[in-house]
Amino acid sequence: MTIVKYKVFAYITNQNRLLIFRHTDYPEAGIQVPAGTVESGERTEDAVMREAFEETGLSDLSLDCFLGEHIRDLSDFGRDEVNHRYFYHLRCTGNPPETWCHAETSPSEGQESVPIMFEFFWAALPNDVPPLIADHGKMLPQLLQRLSLLTS
């Protein structure tokens, strides 16, 4: 029986840049945006803010808007799982570093090694975002349209 998990994805922007990261210990995990599992009874808006803070360590985040949702089958990763994904745009209103590392100490998936170290960096929008793993970039066109950065 296929498992359905509810996930939130945070497109965090600052000065027309998108925050992305890689796992320092698991390069095969690819380049991602902050994301995580919605807890039982939690609103998706609250979940995205919680996950964004837990993964990045950034406290100066504000929720801008909901960008859309997407159903993603993970069978291409050998998992009998479907993710119901909710994508949000968050703004980083402060002056964050160009790059930094942050350890997530409460991962939503059953990770064996805790903490999990992430290396964060900014990618200029609209053209400098590298390919993101597993459809993490699915709602980038909606984000670019929202930011009036969509190019023809």
Wavefront OBJ file of the C-alpha trace (Angstrom):
o trace
v 0.000 0.000 0.000
v 1.372 3.385 -1.038
v 2.121 5.783 1.813
v 0.988 9.409 1.398
v 3.020 12.076 3.208
v 2.174 15.759 3.377
v 5.189 18.004 2.746
v 5.895 21.710 2.697
v 8.525 23.423 0.536
v 9.994 26.859 1.254
v 11.211 29.071 -1.562
v 13.103 31.567 0.582
v 14.177 34.713 -1.243
v 16.398 37.666 -0.406
v 17.309 40.380 -2.939
v 16.098 38.293 -5.925
v 18.083 35.276 -4.763
v 16.756 31.821 -3.854
v 18.103 29.935 -0.857
v 19.256 26.415 -1.711
v 21.393 23.839 0.051
v 23.216 20.560 -0.160
v 23.791 17.863 2.462
v 27.464 18.020 3.409
v 27.565 14.292 4.288
v 25.220 13.062 1.532
v 26.051 14.747 -1.794
v 23.843 12.190 -3.575
v 20.849 13.958 -1.972
v 21.306 16.700 -4.572
v 20.597 20.398 -4.319
v 17.355 21.218 -2.540
v 15.197 23.918 -1.029
v 14.156 23.725 2.635
v 11.281 21.278 3.025
v 9.780 18.859 5.492
v 6.831 16.903 6.760
v 3.608 18.432 8.041
v 2.944 17.189 11.569
v -0.451 15.773 12.531
v -2.955 18.600 13.033
v -0.486 21.255 11.853
v -1.494 23.882 9.310
v 0.740 23.899 6.232
v 1.497 27.603 6.782
v 2.808 26.820 10.263
v 4.694 23.752 9.029
v 6.589 25.677 6.342
v 7.686 28.332 8.828
v 8.774 25.686 11.350
v 10.672 23.651 8.756
v 12.345 26.730 7.272
v 13.632 27.796 10.695
v 14.695 24.273 11.744
v 16.627 23.650 8.539
v 18.185 27.089 7.980
v 18.506 28.654 11.412
v 17.130 31.906 9.939
v 14.737 33.704 12.279
v 13.942 36.746 10.115
v 11.550 34.965 7.759
v 8.090 36.094 6.738
v 5.464 34.145 4.836
v 4.694 35.865 1.542
v 2.286 33.543 -0.257
v 1.181 30.049 -1.221
v 2.491 29.135 -4.683
v 0.720 25.850 -5.372
v 0.612 22.156 -4.661
v 1.877 19.087 -6.452
v 1.539 15.319 -6.065
v 4.924 13.570 -6.435
v 5.314 9.782 -6.730
v 8.671 8.711 -5.269
v 8.853 5.328 -7.002
v 11.758 6.665 -9.096
v 13.695 6.702 -5.787
v 12.620 3.122 -4.991
v 10.035 4.230 -2.426
v 6.384 3.190 -2.274
v 5.440 6.722 -1.286
v 3.561 9.698 -2.654
v 4.185 13.235 -1.427
v 1.397 15.776 -1.413
v 3.511 18.914 -1.596
v 2.620 22.483 -0.650
v 4.961 25.207 -1.948
v 5.305 28.602 -0.259
v 7.275 31.760 -0.860
v 9.042 33.096 2.230
v 11.081 36.280 2.396
v 14.267 36.664 4.375
v 14.020 40.273 5.503
v 17.411 40.549 7.178
v 20.958 40.533 5.887
v 21.869 36.823 5.797
v 25.378 35.530 5.068
v 26.279 34.527 1.515
v 26.941 30.934 2.618
v 26.663 29.089 5.935
v 26.290 25.656 7.464
v 23.498 24.713 9.813
v 22.712 21.451 11.572
v 19.154 20.217 11.681
v 18.647 18.399 14.951
v 15.058 17.188 14.447
v 14.721 15.754 10.922
v 11.226 14.735 9.852
v 12.389 11.580 8.138
v 13.954 8.691 10.064
v 17.573 9.768 9.665
v 20.053 7.580 11.502
v 22.658 10.271 12.080
v 21.554 13.409 13.878
v 22.366 16.228 13.528
v 22.272 16.534 9.753
v 24.587 19.231 8.392
v 23.388 21.436 5.536
v 25.449 23.893 3.491
v 23.341 26.877 2.409
v 23.980 29.327 -0.402
v 22.039 31.790 -2.557
v 21.328 31.447 -6.276
v 20.450 34.541 -8.302
v 16.984 34.508 -9.837
v 15.892 33.901 -12.501
v 18.776 32.161 -14.275
v 21.386 30.932 -11.778
v 19.397 28.281 -9.917
v 21.049 24.899 -10.570
v 18.922 21.812 -11.228
v 17.090 20.838 -8.047
v 16.507 17.198 -7.130
v 13.141 15.401 -7.142
v 10.995 18.261 -8.473
v 12.030 20.725 -5.736
v 11.936 23.316 -8.529
v 8.397 22.467 -9.617
v 6.919 25.827 -8.608
v 9.842 28.063 -9.624
v 7.875 29.505 -12.584
v 5.134 30.584 -10.148
v 7.748 32.162 -7.871
v 9.364 34.016 -10.767
v 5.979 35.270 -11.916
v 5.207 36.425 -8.371
v 8.529 38.301 -8.264
v 8.006 39.660 -11.812
v 11.215 37.908 -12.928
v 9.730 35.482 -15.441
v 11.704 35.679 -18.676
v 10.401 34.662 -22.075
l 1 2 3 4 5 6 7 8 9 10 11 12 13 14 15 16 17 18 19 20 21 22 23 24 25 26 27 28 29 30 31 32 33 34 35 36 37 38 39 40 41 42 43 44 45 46 47 48 49 50 51 52 53 54 55 56 57 58 59 60 61 62 63 64 65 66 67 68 69 70 71 72 73 74 75 76 77 78 79 80 81 82 83 84 85 86 87 88 89 90 91 92 93 94 95 96 97 98 99 100 101 102 103 104 105 106 107 108 109 110 111 112 113 114 115 116 117 118 119 120 121 122 123 124 125 126 127 128 129 130 131 132 133 134 135 136 137 138 139 140 141 142 143 144 145 146 147 148 149 150 151 152
